[in-house]
């Protein structure tokens, strides 16, 4: 069985949001079209406490884009975003959330971030997504969302590590691009890990 994973298509990652991804709003229409092709659609949702350690505001003298150690791993500092219960954490307007069979929230532990929809950044804490997909008989996942160079990439890499066939719907992804070319580098890293990158029109059957 095939499933679509819709990664973090939330207000704070859209233009005008706290951690805006350029042209991030463009993935909404792509996601809605893709969802019609799948029997099973699952979403991930960044769901941070207000005191999350990935927020630059929690590190006096530090700015977004700088790197610190958090949860024993290198951590890019971000503006406060996707705080639990705030409008910025809500799914994007127009996204057809009625198609979501399940939503897996992540980033809830203030001591470690969670880019991947499967695990935290230490790969110790599981969201339960892998087990859920296996229970549903899923062997192949198609992935789109925000952002290509962080949460989409980590979700795709962990899908491969968990032995799922993984396909990236590139048309439905946009990158943060802290450094120019980060998105392209992320796509190449996914390819090297065995993720099939689908461009433009795609077939899911």
N, C-alpha and C positions, 0 to 999 in steps of 0.2 A: 504494500500500500504506500501511496505517496502522500506527503503532507506539505503544506505551505507554512513557513515560519515568517511572521511579520514582526520585524525587530524594531522596537522603540519608536514607533511613528507617533510622537508626542509633541505637544505644543511647544515646549521649551527648545526643541530641536528644529523648529520651523523658523523661517524669517520673522524677525521681531521677538523671538524667544530669548531666554536667558543664555542659551548655548546654541545659537542659531547656526544651522548648516545651510550653506548657500544652495538655493533652489531645492531645499528639503521638502517644500510643499508639493513638488512635482511627483513625489513618490506615491501620493495618495491615490491618484487616478490609476496608476500602474497597479497598486496593491488591490484596488477594488476590482479591476479587470481580471487580475490573476486569481483572486479568491473564487471567482465563478467557475474556475477550472478544477477545483479541488474539493474532494469529499470532506477532508479534514483541514481546518485552518487553526493555527495556534499563534498567539501573540506573546511577545515579551514586553515588559513595562519597567522602566527605571523607576524605582520607588524609594527614594532616599529619605532618611531622617534628616531633620534640619541641621544636625551637628555632624554630618558625614565628613569623614577625614579627607575625602578627595576634594573638598571645597577649599579654594584658596583663602576664603574668609576665616578658616579655622587655623591658619598658619600665619601669624603676624609677620609682616615684612615680606611675604611671598605674594606672587602675582599669578593669575591664570596663565597656563602654558609652561610654567616652571615644573621641575620634577623633584619629588621627595621620595623617601622610603615610607611605605604604608603597608601594613600587613605583610612585611618581609619581602615585598616586591617594589620595584620602581613604579611610581604613581605620578602621572601628569595631574597637575592641579587645575581645577575647572571653576568657573563661576557657579554659585549656588544654582542648582537646577533640579527639576523633577522631584521637588520636595513633596513628601506624602500629603495627599489631600488638597494640594494647591492646583489652580487652573493649569499651571505649566506642566504638571504631571499627567494631565488628562490626554486621552488620545486625540489626534488631530481632527478638526472639524471636517465632516464629509467622509471620514474613514468608516467603512461599513462594518462596525464592530459587531453587528448582529451575526456575522459569519464566524466569529471566534468561538470555537468549541471550548477553549481554555485560555486563560491568561496567566503567565508565569512572571511574577514580580521578582526583581533582583536589585542588588545594591542596598539592602536593608540593614546590613551590618556596618556600623559607622567605622569599624576598624579596618575594613578592606573593601575595595571596590569590586564590582562585578560587571565586566563588559559583556561576557558571554551569557547567553540564555541558559546555559547548562551548569556552569560552575562560577564560583567567585574567582578572583584573579590569582589566588593561591592554588586553585583547583582542589580545595578541601571541602568547601561547602557546596552542596548540590542543590539546585532548584527543584529537582524531581522531573525535569523535562525529559531526560533520556528514558527513564522508567515509564513515564506516561506514553511516550511514542512507541516503545516496545510493547506495552500492554495493548495498544491499538493496532499492532501488527505492522507498524510503519518500518520500512527499510530504506526509504529514499526521501530526503527532504529538499525542498526548494526554498531559498532564502532571499529575502529582500528587506530593505528598511534603512535605518539610520544608526550609526554612520558607517560607511564602507570601511574606513581605516581603523575603527575601534570595535564597536559592538557587533557589527555585521561580521567583520573578520574573525573575531574571537568565537562567535557562535558557529561560523562555518568550520573553523579549525577544530573546535571541540566536537562538532558533528562527525567529522572524519575520525577523530580520536576515539569516538564511541562507536565506530564501525558502521555509521550510516553512509550511504551514498549521498553526496551533497552536490547540489546545483545552485549556482548563484545567478539570480535574475538581475543582471547588471543595470538594466533599464530602470529598475525600481530601487536603486541605491544612490546615495550621494555622500560625499566625504567631508569631514571637518577640515582637512588640509591645513593643519598647524604649520606644516612645511609643504611647499609646493611639491606635488608629485606623490604625497602620502597615499592618496587613493589608488593611484596606479601601482605603487609598490605593494599595497595591501592585496590588490587583485593578483599580482604575480605570486605573492606568498601563498595565497589560497590555491592558486593553480598548482604550485609545487607540492602542496599537501594532498592533491588529488581532487580538489573541488573543480567541477566542470563549470566554466563561465559561459553563460548563455547571453548572446547579444541580440538586441532588437526583438523580433518575433520569436516566440518559443513554443515548443510543443510539450505538453506535460503528460500526454497519454502514451 
